[in-house]
Amino acid sequence: MTADSKSNRGVVTRLLGVILIILGVLDSMLAWRGGFAISDVYILLVATGIFVYFIGALQRRSKS
């Protein structure tokens, strides 16, 4: 495996995790600003994003 392919490992997974975190935070802030209670769905989005990001970080560290 070359150095270039190793450095790009897990990038898409981590990016997906960051996108889920941002969506969850933005949705919860908009609901809070609108006067609605923060739904469990938004918390689940953030938690899922953190989990997916963690999986991407583990993919980057794994050695083949």
C-alpha positions in Angstrom: 0.0 0.0 0.0 1.4 3.4 -0.9 1.5 6.4 1.4 -1.1 8.3 -0.6 -3.8 5.5 -0.3 -3.1 5.2 3.4 -3.5 8.9 4.1 -6.9 8.9 2.4 -8.3 6.0 4.3 -11.5 6.7 6.1 -11.9 10.3 4.8 -15.4 9.7 3.3 -16.6 8.1 6.5 -15.3 10.9 8.7 -16.8 13.5 6.3 -20.2 11.8 6.6 -19.9 11.9 10.3 -19.1 15.6 10.3 -22.1 16.2 8.0 -24.4 14.3 10.4 -23.1 16.3 13.4 -23.6 19.6 11.6 -27.1 18.7 10.5 -28.1 17.6 14.0 -26.7 20.7 15.7 -28.3 23.1 13.1 -31.6 21.4 13.4 -31.6 21.5 17.2 -30.6 25.2 17.1 -33.4 26.1 14.7 -35.9 24.1 16.8 -34.7 25.8 20.0 -34.8 29.3 18.3 -38.3 28.5 17.0 -39.5 27.8 20.5 -39.9 24.0 20.0 -38.5 21.4 22.3 -35.4 19.7 21.0 -36.4 16.4 19.6 -34.6 13.1 20.3 -34.1 12.8 16.5 -31.6 15.7 16.6 -29.7 14.2 19.5 -29.7 10.8 17.6 -28.3 12.6 14.5 -25.4 14.1 16.5 -24.7 10.8 18.3 -24.7 8.9 15.0 -22.4 11.4 13.5 -19.9 11.1 16.3 -20.1 7.3 16.0 -19.6 7.4 12.2 -16.7 9.8 12.6 -15.1 7.5 15.2 -15.4 4.6 12.7 -13.6 6.7 10.1 -10.9 7.5 12.5 -10.4 3.8 13.3 -10.3 3.0 9.6 -7.5 5.5 9.2 -5.5 4.0 12.0 -5.9 0.4 10.9 -3.0 -1.3 9.2 -3.4 -3.8 6.4 
